[in-house]
Amino acid sequence: MEVIILFATFFILLFVGLPIAITLALASMSYLFLMDIPYTVIPQKMYAGMDSFVLLCVPGFILAGNLMNRGNITEQIINLSNAMVGHIRGGLGLANVAGSMLFGGVSGTAVADTASIGGVMIPGMSKAGYDTPFSAAITAASSTIGPIIPPSVPMIIVGTLTGISVGQMFLAGAIPGLLLGFGMMITVYILAVKRHYPKEEKVTFKQLLIEMRKSSWAVSLTMLILVGIIGGFFTPTEASIVAAFYALIIGLYIYRGLKWRDVPSVLVATAVTSASLLILVGFANVFGWILTSERIPQMIASAILNLSENKYVVLLIINLLLLLVGSFMETIAALIILFPTLLGVATSVGVNPVHFGIIAVLNLMIGLSTPPVGVCLFVASSIGGVSMEKVAKAIVPFLICNIIILLIVTYVPASALWLPGMFYQ
């Protein structure tokens, strides 16, 4: 009975519209009250969930992303993307996807990508003659590339939960991220030709080189992080501080969009975002502890393995489960609650842990742009001033594309494991 009330409270509060952290907290408190367990267990389990050295890099990467956002990085990335692909039919849509691929190496979060790229591209595309729902849909869909291409906050969470190497996770996400980007570009082009969307004037080779030079400082941040971690120069936590310092210098003295007077507000915004994320981690850990005490993870694992012990069937079942969960639950919470259990199921049928980490993150990223509660959909529809229903309808071709890429990554392990295998032997 107590477990039924736990889940009933969770889903009711979730669909009422409360933030996921508050939903997890209230659902957990209802269970503790019914079981007559002291509420002192809440801070204990919250602290246990947040007490991880790897999690220290999350505020650093958030700070780096905020500094780059305030330092004209978005404008530089969009200009480069437009110079590369703007002359093709549907060029602004292609530039939107390319911008998300480049921006993903800076922010590491899908919502930041949607807000930053969308704030510039959605109005610009609508003014150029693109349907506003289409503009919002491609922005929301392409933003899911951000947490796949390193750095990635969800991958850091995976490493925190299981001890999987964050460096290997970062490398494993590179090829799936590129596959997502190119898959969505093909989708954009097909739709653009069908709907006669416009194309921009082709820039000269000299202009392209100028844009590449201007944006090289921004794009090189991803390489700095990867080379530093893979080369053993610094840990992921140290890499986040190096990235933040790099972003500060670039924003102040290269792009000059950031002023010293802006730094305090950036620090405050970073603190608020980091605190909200860590609170979410803490409450998700409390919720996960309750599920573990009720043996819910074991029941889920047994149910999946009872259906089949074939690796490919098990992966298909897990994909369906994570796509469903990702459509209504925040990514970090879903990882904390479900990932350790599902990882155990996957490894029991012979799936590599790093490979499964990419599969799980990719599933939940697709969920961010999937109705009914896809956060990126809400952000994009708000920026475009268009109804959620219209954006949800327009995003269907991109969701189909993303699911095809998900199946490729799932059933072709080399797509995720080739790069880690080269550098970690």
Steps between C-alpha positions, in 0.01 A plus 500: 500500500779742594675445166175563312455829686865588428453463125151650500629812678795522263295481179221727621743772606702457183201548272376790710816672390717515811879494446641150498713564811194608703302207361767253609524662844127499573452147370788379717363683805158340453660154503713577807195632684296189426788270597567704817863553398664813650547787255863519611569236237439765230811716565705185556410351162519837325853552625596146401379569146688829470820389674699421186825651377396462135189714560728793581558546127133576433511861634824554307352397166183699571715805577698451179178479298354812665818697439508398134130585460564852628813535288338498152578132447152422364530769232842372391382140476188591302703716260741213436216251452321729258820556303550125465150382408279807456520488118329159488120474473366543853834650595386671819354172623830326423686782675273449800607135525867578434485772764364251752781257419762767559321654798465157663872500560460814709185466708454128558127547563207480259285772658788752484544411133129550426488837675827636356475375140121536493506860619689594183395238245125462552417869436758511220362193325141621531596837350677325211186308403513178702193375686531599865399152629771349278757751630411422861491125435845479341644711783352271767600181316857606422559616858509134603840478328653723769519245784622227263801692368740568791498658752176350629338540840293177467816304420664643811200374699543154345863499607403611850239226538702206375869585487505481118781718365368847412779534244385181325139620510601832343684323219219249450251781441691662215396273211135461614486881531626541144255236375214688667611827343542369148176300525307812592672698225378245245150527646512881479615489139224257395233714666652822359491368144145374545378829650715731283675664791753772405878484489758767580762645269818296478793661678842521342780272614671801653189585705476139615861508619431825687202347682702188581776715646254706706328194646811288548540614860149383585514168314841413645353481851373148432843388383660658806275297730541172311876523452548602862298208641614233254862612515496476877578869549203550730195327644143588385466724806823683419395516134184688598705767681741530206199535267347772720827696512541459123143622443562802724811606308340443158183688596690796646788546259427314174126535428462792744133424560568443870587785738642475848177651635312201351705242691313528834162439333646204309631354826161543666321336205749213512451456874121492462513248214756282678303508826176403328676215321661369820169526688346292222783247536442486876124446486537249216739307722239496781237375254742240366580380853129446564465301179802290594361430845178379336703291253343677202825492298525123545139464386570707188812298424319170549206612287729593211704180520183291532383640169827409330868441566596577141731802499332669205148452637608623845651814345180561305291471820734736687488749212120502508500544878750788495325676212177486700667619821693773319180645358377605846794486744805727523818335372712517816222361720431217256869406490536495878185292551526255210852487359674277757222241475482500122879493476497178701244349263696609193837373622341166598425438131843613383463874429808716558438754785631798299284399204194473721576837659481663157179313417336619823607863463393508134157358589441759768625783279244405236242514778579870556341576164218245526141596602334531743760640742807553280672799661674611180163505321362743758805727473493503118124557479531786749777668299309456174168615647329194355282238666651186645264289286633647174863452603428143612351423158792662316761308697374154399740457200795590720393260774481222239851593384633502858346161579663352186836632620426357846443155348826527303693593816325222694566218256836616360717520814801623303321830444551574869800285592741559213647827629531391865664179376762703315599718795428272798671166449 
